[in-house]
Amino acid sequence: MIIYNVTINVQEDIHDKWIKWMKEEHIPEMLDTKKFQKALMTRVMVQEPMGGITYSVQYTTESKEMLESYYNEDADEMRSKSKPFEGKFVAFRTELEVISEQ
């Protein structure tokens, strides 16, 4: 099991519109690619010195191969849909391998 983690710091002036877009459009579209079984969106509970509000969205996929398939087939299109928020957020992505779940 692989978790594709996207951590995003969003400026306050677009926050409400961005949250609505994530919950109603972006995350459902990510799941519609059929590359991920579920998504968990969390708020990072630390004040960032640079300001903004930080979130982590964790998409669970079955394998590294399936994640590679997402990168090759869907990632560019999915990332391009964030254009309305361009310059108002910073994102970084991390791949996590699930070792144990209890």
C-alpha positions in Angstrom: 0.0 0.0 0.0 1.3 3.4 -1.0 0.1 6.8 0.2 0.5 9.8 -2.1 0.7 12.7 0.3 0.2 16.3 -0.9 0.9 19.0 1.6 -0.5 22.4 0.6 -0.1 25.8 2.3 -2.9 28.1 1.2 -3.2 31.8 1.5 -6.1 33.0 3.7 -7.7 35.2 1.0 -8.5 32.1 -1.2 -8.9 29.6 1.7 -12.7 29.2 1.7 -13.0 28.9 -2.1 -10.0 26.5 -2.3 -11.5 24.2 0.5 -14.8 24.1 -1.4 -13.0 23.2 -4.7 -10.9 20.5 -3.0 -13.9 18.8 -1.3 -16.4 19.1 -4.1 -14.2 18.9 -7.2 -10.6 18.0 -6.9 -10.6 15.1 -4.5 -13.6 13.5 -6.2 -11.8 13.9 -9.6 -8.7 12.3 -8.1 -10.7 9.3 -6.9 -12.5 9.2 -10.3 -9.1 8.3 -11.9 -9.5 4.9 -10.3 -5.9 5.1 -9.2 -6.7 5.7 -5.5 -9.0 3.8 -3.2 -9.6 6.7 -0.7 -8.5 10.2 0.3 -8.0 11.7 3.7 -7.8 15.5 4.1 -6.3 16.9 7.3 -5.4 20.3 8.6 -1.9 20.7 9.9 -2.2 22.0 13.4 1.0 24.1 13.4 1.2 27.8 12.7 3.5 28.4 9.8 5.9 31.4 10.1 5.2 32.2 6.4 1.4 32.4 7.2 -1.4 30.6 5.4 -3.2 27.5 6.4 -1.6 24.1 5.7 -3.4 20.9 4.8 -2.3 17.3 4.0 -4.2 15.2 1.6 -3.4 11.5 1.6 -4.4 9.4 -1.4 -4.1 5.7 -0.8 -3.2 3.5 -3.8 -2.5 -0.2 -4.1 1.1 -0.1 -5.4 4.0 2.1 -6.6 3.1 0.9 -10.2 -0.4 2.3 -9.8 1.0 5.6 -8.5 3.3 5.7 -11.5 0.3 5.1 -13.7 -1.3 8.2 -12.1 1.8 10.3 -12.8 1.9 9.2 -16.4 -1.8 9.3 -17.3 -3.4 11.9 -15.0 -1.1 14.1 -13.0 -0.5 16.9 -15.5 -4.2 17.3 -16.1 -5.1 17.2 -12.4 -2.5 19.7 -11.5 -3.5 22.1 -14.3 -7.0 22.4 -12.7 -5.5 24.4 -9.8 -4.8 27.3 -12.2 -7.4 29.6 -10.6 -5.4 29.5 -7.4 -2.0 29.9 -9.0 0.5 31.9 -6.9 -1.7 31.6 -3.8 -0.6 28.2 -2.6 2.6 26.1 -2.2 2.5 22.3 -2.5 4.9 19.5 -2.1 4.4 15.8 -2.6 5.6 12.8 -0.7 5.3 9.1 -1.4 4.9 7.0 1.7 5.0 3.2 1.9 2.7 1.6 4.5 4.7 -0.8 6.6 2.1 -1.6 9.3 -1.5 -0.7 10.1 -2.9 -1.7 13.4 
